[in-house]
Amino acid sequence: MIIKCTQKLLRQLKVNSETAIEPSDSTSKLGDWYANLLYIERKKCLLFTNEKTLFSFFMPCVNKEGFMILPKLFTATLTAVLQEEKIDDNIINEIISEIGDIRYGKTSNRSVLGSMNDIAYHYKVRIFDGGGLFYCDLSDIIRRLNRLPMLTMHSCGIEELKKIFNIPYDVSRLYSMNGD
């Protein structure tokens, strides 16, 4: 799988733009992921967004060692976020097994980048409103932002993810406060 990184993140990962993997069609159900490096409260944070669903998650305070083991962190964080969403373990295992070896490439879809900029703005606002990186409920913020309707799809990230895996999605619970 390819994580399509912004130029800022490629520089942080010390991946030369000439050696970055060229964009290609993914064979996994979810396709590839996009990643952006954000600075919040002077900390390096990562935003990952799936290209097909716009399902997103956030990694706060990534340090030098974290960037060195980013593929493991990506897989572990994605697994945890999917578990928070109460996705069946068999589906989580399918998603993780499709990831395979993670390589870094350049971004190729401006629409996804535009959506990511919007999502990044919402993360910054919600983190600030929640008291900052060290006090906010990041799990709740991730959950809520995956229920944010995206104009490009006319639905939300979690709904699109569930459609791909034929998981029923109750739109009436779109803004449910208790996470059921």
PyRosetta script that sets phi, psi and omega in degrees:
from pyrosetta import init, pose_from_sequence

init()
pose = pose_from_sequence("MIIKCTQKLLRQLKVNSETAIEPSDSTSKLGDWYANLLYIERKKCLLFTNEKTLFSFFMPCVNKEGFMILPKLFTATLTAVLQEEKIDDNIINEIISEIGDIRYGKTSNRSVLGSMNDIAYHYKVRIFDGGGLFYCDLSDIIRRLNRLPMLTMHSCGIEELKKIFNIPYDVSRLYSMNGD")
pose.set_psi(1, 149.9)
pose.set_omega(1, 178.8)
pose.set_phi(2, -110.4)
pose.set_psi(2, 130.4)
pose.set_omega(2, 167.9)
pose.set_phi(3, -95.7)
pose.set_psi(3, 115.2)
pose.set_omega(3, -178.2)
pose.set_phi(4, -86.1)
pose.set_psi(4, 111.1)
pose.set_omega(4, -170.9)
pose.set_phi(5, -102.6)
pose.set_psi(5, 146.7)
pose.set_omega(5, 171.4)
pose.set_phi(6, -67.6)
pose.set_psi(6, 162.2)
pose.set_omega(6, 179.6)
pose.set_phi(7, -57.2)
pose.set_psi(7, -39.8)
pose.set_omega(7, -179.4)
pose.set_phi(8, -60.0)
pose.set_psi(8, -42.9)
pose.set_omega(8, 179.9)
pose.set_phi(9, -72.9)
pose.set_psi(9, -38.6)
pose.set_omega(9, 176.7)
pose.set_phi(10, -58.3)
pose.set_psi(10, -40.9)
pose.set_omega(10, 177.4)
pose.set_phi(11, -62.9)
pose.set_psi(11, -43.6)
pose.set_omega(11, 179.9)
pose.set_phi(12, -62.1)
pose.set_psi(12, -38.6)
pose.set_omega(12, 179.8)
pose.set_phi(13, -79.8)
pose.set_psi(13, -3.8)
pose.set_omega(13, -177.5)
pose.set_phi(14, 58.6)
pose.set_psi(14, 39.7)
pose.set_omega(14, 174.9)
pose.set_phi(15, -101.7)
pose.set_psi(15, 118.4)
pose.set_omega(15, 179.4)
pose.set_phi(16, -68.1)
pose.set_psi(16, 135.8)
pose.set_omega(16, -178.3)
pose.set_phi(17, -61.3)
pose.set_psi(17, -24.0)
pose.set_omega(17, 176.5)
pose.set_phi(18, -76.2)
pose.set_psi(18, -28.8)
pose.set_omega(18, -178.8)
pose.set_phi(19, -94.1)
pose.set_psi(19, -7.0)
pose.set_omega(19, 178.0)
pose.set_phi(20, -64.7)
pose.set_psi(20, 145.9)
pose.set_omega(20, -179.8)
pose.set_phi(21, -65.5)
pose.set_psi(21, 135.4)
pose.set_omega(21, 176.7)
pose.set_phi(22, -72.8)
pose.set_psi(22, 141.9)
pose.set_omega(22, 179.6)
pose.set_phi(23, -58.6)
pose.set_psi(23, 139.1)
pose.set_omega(23, 176.2)
pose.set_phi(24, -146.4)
pose.set_psi(24, 169.5)
pose.set_omega(24, 179.6)
pose.set_phi(25, -73.9)
pose.set_psi(25, 131.3)
pose.set_omega(25, 179.5)
pose.set_phi(26, -83.4)
pose.set_psi(26, 150.5)
pose.set_omega(26, 178.7)
pose.set_phi(27, -100.1)
pose.set_psi(27, -5.2)
pose.set_omega(27, -179.8)
pose.set_phi(28, -82.4)
pose.set_psi(28, 158.9)
pose.set_omega(28, -178.8)
pose.set_phi(29, -58.9)
pose.set_psi(29, -39.0)
pose.set_omega(29, -177.5)
pose.set_phi(30, -88.6)
pose.set_psi(30, -11.4)
pose.set_omega(30, -177.4)
pose.set_phi(31, 75.4)
pose.set_psi(31, -156.9)
pose.set_omega(31, -178.0)
pose.set_phi(32, -92.2)
pose.set_psi(32, 172.5)
pose.set_omega(32, 178.6)
pose.set_phi(33, -116.7)
pose.set_psi(33, 149.8)
pose.set_omega(33, 174.6)
pose.set_phi(34, -106.8)
pose.set_psi(34, 148.9)
pose.set_omega(34, 179.6)
pose.set_phi(35, -138.6)
pose.set_psi(35, 143.5)
pose.set_omega(35, 178.6)
pose.set_phi(36, -136.0)
pose.set_psi(36, 143.6)
pose.set_omega(36, 176.2)
pose.set_phi(37, -92.1)
pose.set_psi(37, 123.8)
pose.set_omega(37, 178.4)
pose.set_phi(38, -118.8)
pose.set_psi(38, 149.7)
pose.set_omega(38, 173.2)
pose.set_phi(39, -111.5)
pose.set_psi(39, 118.1)
pose.set_omega(39, 177.0)
pose.set_phi(40, -128.2)
pose.set_psi(40, 125.4)
pose.set_omega(40, -176.4)
pose.set_phi(41, 52.6)
pose.set_psi(41, 40.5)
pose.set_omega(41, 178.3)
pose.set_phi(42, 63.5)
pose.set_psi(42, 18.7)
pose.set_omega(42, 177.1)
pose.set_phi(43, -110.2)
pose.set_psi(43, 144.0)
pose.set_omega(43, 176.9)
pose.set_phi(44, -80.4)
pose.set_psi(44, 125.3)
pose.set_omega(44, -179.6)
pose.set_phi(45, -129.2)
pose.set_psi(45, 154.8)
pose.set_omega(45, 179.8)
pose.set_phi(46, -120.7)
pose.set_psi(46, 137.3)
pose.set_omega(46, 174.1)
pose.set_phi(47, -113.4)
pose.set_psi(47, 124.6)
pose.set_omega(47, 176.6)
pose.set_phi(48, -112.3)
pose.set_psi(48, 134.5)
pose.set_omega(48, -180.0)
pose.set_phi(49, -135.4)
pose.set_psi(49, 131.4)
pose.set_omega(49, 178.3)
pose.set_phi(50, -76.8)
pose.set_psi(50, 134.7)
pose.set_omega(50, -174.6)
pose.set_phi(51, -69.1)
pose.set_psi(51, -29.5)
pose.set_omega(51, -177.3)
pose.set_phi(52, -87.6)
pose.set_psi(52, -33.7)
pose.set_omega(52, -172.1)
pose.set_phi(53, -111.8)
pose.set_psi(53, -18.9)
pose.set_omega(53, -171.0)
pose.set_phi(54, 63.9)
pose.set_psi(54, 16.3)
pose.set_omega(54, 171.3)
pose.set_phi(55, -63.9)
pose.set_psi(55, 131.2)
pose.set_omega(55, -172.1)
pose.set_phi(56, -130.9)
pose.set_psi(56, 157.2)
pose.set_omega(56, 169.1)
pose.set_phi(57, -149.1)
pose.set_psi(57, 166.4)
pose.set_omega(57, -166.9)
pose.set_phi(58, -130.0)
pose.set_psi(58, 137.1)
pose.set_omega(58, 174.4)
pose.set_phi(59, -118.4)
pose.set_psi(59, 113.1)
pose.set_omega(59, -179.9)
pose.set_phi(60, -86.2)
pose.set_psi(60, 156.1)
pose.set_omega(60, 167.9)
pose.set_phi(61, 51.4)
pose.set_psi(61, 54.2)
pose.set_omega(61, 178.6)
pose.set_phi(62, -82.5)
pose.set_psi(62, 123.8)
pose.set_omega(62, -179.1)
pose.set_phi(63, -97.9)
pose.set_psi(63, -177.1)
pose.set_omega(63, -176.8)
pose.set_phi(64, -56.8)
pose.set_psi(64, -44.3)
pose.set_omega(64, 179.7)
pose.set_phi(65, -65.2)
pose.set_psi(65, -35.7)
pose.set_omega(65, 178.4)
pose.set_phi(66, -61.9)
pose.set_psi(66, -39.1)
pose.set_omega(66, 177.9)
pose.set_phi(67, -67.1)
pose.set_psi(67, -30.2)
pose.set_omega(67, -179.7)
pose.set_phi(68, -71.6)
pose.set_psi(68, -29.2)
pose.set_omega(68, 179.8)
pose.set_phi(69, -113.4)
pose.set_psi(69, 30.8)
pose.set_omega(69, -175.4)
pose.set_phi(70, -54.5)
pose.set_psi(70, -41.5)
pose.set_omega(70, 178.4)
pose.set_phi(71, -57.3)
pose.set_psi(71, -41.4)
pose.set_omega(71, 178.3)
pose.set_phi(72, -67.5)
pose.set_psi(72, -42.6)
pose.set_omega(72, 178.1)
pose.set_phi(73, -62.6)
pose.set_psi(73, -42.3)
pose.set_omega(73, 178.9)
pose.set_phi(74, -58.0)
pose.set_psi(74, -51.4)
pose.set_omega(74, -177.5)
pose.set_phi(75, -63.0)
pose.set_psi(75, -44.4)
pose.set_omega(75, -179.2)
pose.set_phi(76, -65.3)
pose.set_psi(76, -42.6)
pose.set_omega(76, -179.1)
pose.set_phi(77, -69.2)
pose.set_psi(77, -42.5)
pose.set_omega(77, 177.4)
pose.set_phi(78, -59.8)
pose.set_psi(78, -44.0)
pose.set_omega(78, 178.0)
pose.set_phi(79, -58.5)
pose.set_psi(79, -47.0)
pose.set_omega(79, -179.1)
pose.set_phi(80, -62.8)
pose.set_psi(80, -41.6)
pose.set_omega(80, -179.7)
pose.set_phi(81, -66.1)
pose.set_psi(81, -41.9)
pose.set_omega(81, 178.6)
pose.set_phi(82, -65.7)
pose.set_psi(82, -36.5)
pose.set_omega(82, 175.6)
pose.set_phi(83, -65.3)
pose.set_psi(83, -40.1)
pose.set_omega(83, 176.1)
pose.set_phi(84, -59.9)
pose.set_psi(84, -32.7)
pose.set_omega(84, 179.2)
pose.set_phi(85, -82.0)
pose.set_psi(85, 1.8)
pose.set_omega(85, 178.9)
pose.set_phi(86, 61.7)
pose.set_psi(86, 35.5)
pose.set_omega(86, 174.0)
pose.set_phi(87, -75.8)
pose.set_psi(87, 137.6)
pose.set_omega(87, -179.2)
pose.set_phi(88, -56.1)
pose.set_psi(88, 140.4)
pose.set_omega(88, -178.2)
pose.set_phi(89, -58.3)
pose.set_psi(89, -34.6)
pose.set_omega(89, 178.8)
pose.set_phi(90, -63.6)
pose.set_psi(90, -39.0)
pose.set_omega(90, 178.8)
pose.set_phi(91, -70.8)
pose.set_psi(91, -40.6)
pose.set_omega(91, 176.7)
pose.set_phi(92, -59.3)
pose.set_psi(92, -45.4)
pose.set_omega(92, 179.0)
pose.set_phi(93, -61.2)
pose.set_psi(93, -38.8)
pose.set_omega(93, 177.5)
pose.set_phi(94, -62.9)
pose.set_psi(94, -45.6)
pose.set_omega(94, 179.8)
pose.set_phi(95, -61.2)
pose.set_psi(95, -47.4)
pose.set_omega(95, -177.4)
pose.set_phi(96, -66.7)
pose.set_psi(96, -39.4)
pose.set_omega(96, -179.6)
pose.set_phi(97, -67.1)
pose.set_psi(97, -30.1)
pose.set_omega(97, 178.1)
pose.set_phi(98, -71.8)
pose.set_psi(98, -18.9)
pose.set_omega(98, -178.1)
pose.set_phi(99, -65.7)
pose.set_psi(99, -47.6)
pose.set_omega(99, 179.3)
pose.set_phi(100, 61.0)
pose.set_psi(100, -145.4)
pose.set_omega(100, 178.1)
pose.set_phi(101, -73.6)
pose.set_psi(101, 132.1)
pose.set_omega(101, 179.6)
pose.set_phi(102, -95.9)
pose.set_psi(102, 129.4)
pose.set_omega(102, 175.6)
pose.set_phi(103, -125.1)
pose.set_psi(103, 162.9)
pose.set_omega(103, -177.9)
pose.set_phi(104, -108.9)
pose.set_psi(104, 139.4)
pose.set_omega(104, 179.0)
pose.set_phi(105, -140.5)
pose.set_psi(105, 178.4)
pose.set_omega(105, 178.1)
pose.set_phi(106, -83.7)
pose.set_psi(106, 154.6)
pose.set_omega(106, 175.4)
pose.set_phi(107, -70.2)
pose.set_psi(107, 153.3)
pose.set_omega(107, -178.1)
pose.set_phi(108, -139.4)
pose.set_psi(108, -2.6)
pose.set_omega(108, -176.1)
pose.set_phi(109, -127.1)
pose.set_psi(109, 107.2)
pose.set_omega(109, -177.0)
pose.set_phi(110, -67.7)
pose.set_psi(110, -27.9)
pose.set_omega(110, 178.0)
pose.set_phi(111, -65.1)
pose.set_psi(111, -43.5)
pose.set_omega(111, 177.3)
pose.set_phi(112, -63.9)
pose.set_psi(112, -42.3)
pose.set_omega(112, 178.6)
pose.set_phi(113, -61.5)
pose.set_psi(113, -40.2)
pose.set_omega(113, 177.1)
pose.set_phi(114, -62.9)
pose.set_psi(114, -43.3)
pose.set_omega(114, 177.1)
pose.set_phi(115, -63.6)
pose.set_psi(115, -39.3)
pose.set_omega(115, 178.5)
pose.set_phi(116, -63.3)
pose.set_psi(116, -39.1)
pose.set_omega(116, 177.3)
pose.set_phi(117, -61.3)
pose.set_psi(117, -40.5)
pose.set_omega(117, 177.4)
pose.set_phi(118, -64.9)
pose.set_psi(118, -45.5)
pose.set_omega(118, 179.5)
pose.set_phi(119, -63.1)
pose.set_psi(119, -42.0)
pose.set_omega(119, 179.2)
pose.set_phi(120, -59.9)
pose.set_psi(120, -41.8)
pose.set_omega(120, 177.5)
pose.set_phi(121, -59.4)
pose.set_psi(121, -45.7)
pose.set_omega(121, -179.6)
pose.set_phi(122, -64.0)
pose.set_psi(122, -38.3)
pose.set_omega(122, 176.0)
pose.set_phi(123, -60.8)
pose.set_psi(123, -47.8)
pose.set_omega(123, -178.4)
pose.set_phi(124, -59.2)
pose.set_psi(124, -44.1)
pose.set_omega(124, -179.5)
pose.set_phi(125, -65.4)
pose.set_psi(125, -47.3)
pose.set_omega(125, -177.7)
pose.set_phi(126, -66.5)
pose.set_psi(126, -37.7)
pose.set_omega(126, 177.5)
pose.set_phi(127, -65.3)
pose.set_psi(127, -44.2)
pose.set_omega(127, 177.4)
pose.set_phi(128, -61.0)
pose.set_psi(128, -48.2)
pose.set_omega(128, 179.4)
pose.set_phi(129, -62.8)
pose.set_psi(129, -28.1)
pose.set_omega(129, -179.3)
pose.set_phi(130, -84.3)
pose.set_psi(130, 2.4)
pose.set_omega(130, 177.0)
pose.set_phi(131, 103.3)
pose.set_psi(131, 3.3)
pose.set_omega(131, 178.6)
pose.set_phi(132, 107.5)
pose.set_psi(132, 171.9)
pose.set_omega(132, -175.6)
pose.set_phi(133, -55.7)
pose.set_psi(133, -36.5)
pose.set_omega(133, -173.5)
pose.set_phi(134, -91.7)
pose.set_psi(134, -3.0)
pose.set_omega(134, -177.8)
pose.set_phi(135, -123.1)
pose.set_psi(135, -19.2)
pose.set_omega(135, -176.8)
pose.set_phi(136, -74.4)
pose.set_psi(136, 160.2)
pose.set_omega(136, 175.5)
pose.set_phi(137, -91.8)
pose.set_psi(137, 89.2)
pose.set_omega(137, -173.9)
pose.set_phi(138, -63.0)
pose.set_psi(138, -36.5)
pose.set_omega(138, 178.2)
pose.set_phi(139, -60.3)
pose.set_psi(139, -42.1)
pose.set_omega(139, 179.3)
pose.set_phi(140, -67.4)
pose.set_psi(140, -38.9)
pose.set_omega(140, 179.2)
pose.set_phi(141, -64.0)
pose.set_psi(141, -45.4)
pose.set_omega(141, 178.4)
pose.set_phi(142, -59.3)
pose.set_psi(142, -46.2)
pose.set_omega(142, -179.4)
pose.set_phi(143, -60.6)
pose.set_psi(143, -46.6)
pose.set_omega(143, -178.6)
pose.set_phi(144, -66.0)
pose.set_psi(144, -40.7)
pose.set_omega(144, -177.9)
pose.set_phi(145, -71.7)
pose.set_psi(145, -23.9)
pose.set_omega(145, 173.6)
pose.set_phi(146, -77.7)
pose.set_psi(146, -3.1)
pose.set_omega(146, 174.2)
pose.set_phi(147, -108.3)
pose.set_psi(147, 6.2)
pose.set_omega(147, 178.5)
pose.set_phi(148, -78.2)
pose.set_psi(148, 120.9)
pose.set_omega(148, 179.6)
pose.set_phi(149, -61.7)
pose.set_psi(149, 134.1)
pose.set_omega(149, -179.8)
pose.set_phi(150, -107.0)
pose.set_psi(150, 127.1)
pose.set_omega(150, -175.0)
pose.set_phi(151, -59.0)
pose.set_psi(151, -37.8)
pose.set_omega(151, -176.3)
pose.set_phi(152, -67.0)
pose.set_psi(152, -21.9)
pose.set_omega(152, -177.9)
pose.set_phi(153, -114.3)
pose.set_psi(153, -15.9)
pose.set_omega(153, -174.0)
pose.set_phi(154, 60.7)
pose.set_psi(154, 28.7)
pose.set_omega(154, 174.6)
pose.set_phi(155, -158.1)
pose.set_psi(155, -168.0)
pose.set_omega(155, -177.3)
pose.set_phi(156, -118.0)
pose.set_psi(156, 165.8)
pose.set_omega(156, -175.1)
pose.set_phi(157, -57.9)
pose.set_psi(157, -46.2)
pose.set_omega(157, -178.2)
pose.set_phi(158, -66.8)
pose.set_psi(158, -36.6)
pose.set_omega(158, 178.6)
pose.set_phi(159, -64.3)
pose.set_psi(159, -43.9)
pose.set_omega(159, 179.9)
pose.set_phi(160, -65.9)
pose.set_psi(160, -40.1)
pose.set_omega(160, 178.0)
pose.set_phi(161, -61.8)
pose.set_psi(161, -45.1)
pose.set_omega(161, -179.6)
pose.set_phi(162, -66.3)
pose.set_psi(162, -33.6)
pose.set_omega(162, 176.8)
pose.set_phi(163, -60.9)
pose.set_psi(163, -43.6)
pose.set_omega(163, -178.1)
pose.set_phi(164, -59.8)
pose.set_psi(164, -36.0)
pose.set_omega(164, -177.5)
pose.set_phi(165, -102.4)
pose.set_psi(165, 15.3)
pose.set_omega(165, 177.4)
pose.set_phi(166, 53.9)
pose.set_psi(166, 42.0)
pose.set_omega(166, 176.2)
pose.set_phi(167, -98.1)
pose.set_psi(167, 127.3)
pose.set_omega(167, 178.7)
pose.set_phi(168, -59.2)
pose.set_psi(168, 141.2)
pose.set_omega(168, 179.4)
pose.set_phi(169, -130.4)
pose.set_psi(169, 122.4)
pose.set_omega(169, -178.9)
pose.set_phi(170, -92.1)
pose.set_psi(170, 103.2)
pose.set_omega(170, -177.8)
pose.set_phi(171, -62.2)
pose.set_psi(171, -27.7)
pose.set_omega(171, -179.4)
pose.set_phi(172, -64.3)
pose.set_psi(172, -20.4)
pose.set_omega(172, 178.9)
pose.set_phi(173, -98.0)
pose.set_psi(173, 14.9)
pose.set_omega(173, -177.2)
pose.set_phi(174, -51.9)
pose.set_psi(174, -42.5)
pose.set_omega(174, -177.5)
pose.set_phi(175, -110.0)
pose.set_psi(175, 26.6)
pose.set_omega(175, 178.5)
pose.set_phi(176, -56.6)
pose.set_psi(176, 133.9)
pose.set_omega(176, -177.4)
pose.set_phi(177, -85.0)
pose.set_psi(177, -20.9)
pose.set_omega(177, -172.9)
pose.set_phi(178, -98.9)
pose.set_psi(178, -0.9)
pose.set_omega(178, 173.7)
pose.set_phi(179, 81.5)
pose.set_psi(179, 7.9)
pose.set_omega(179, 179.9)
pose.set_phi(180, -69.6)
pose.dump_pdb("model.pdb")
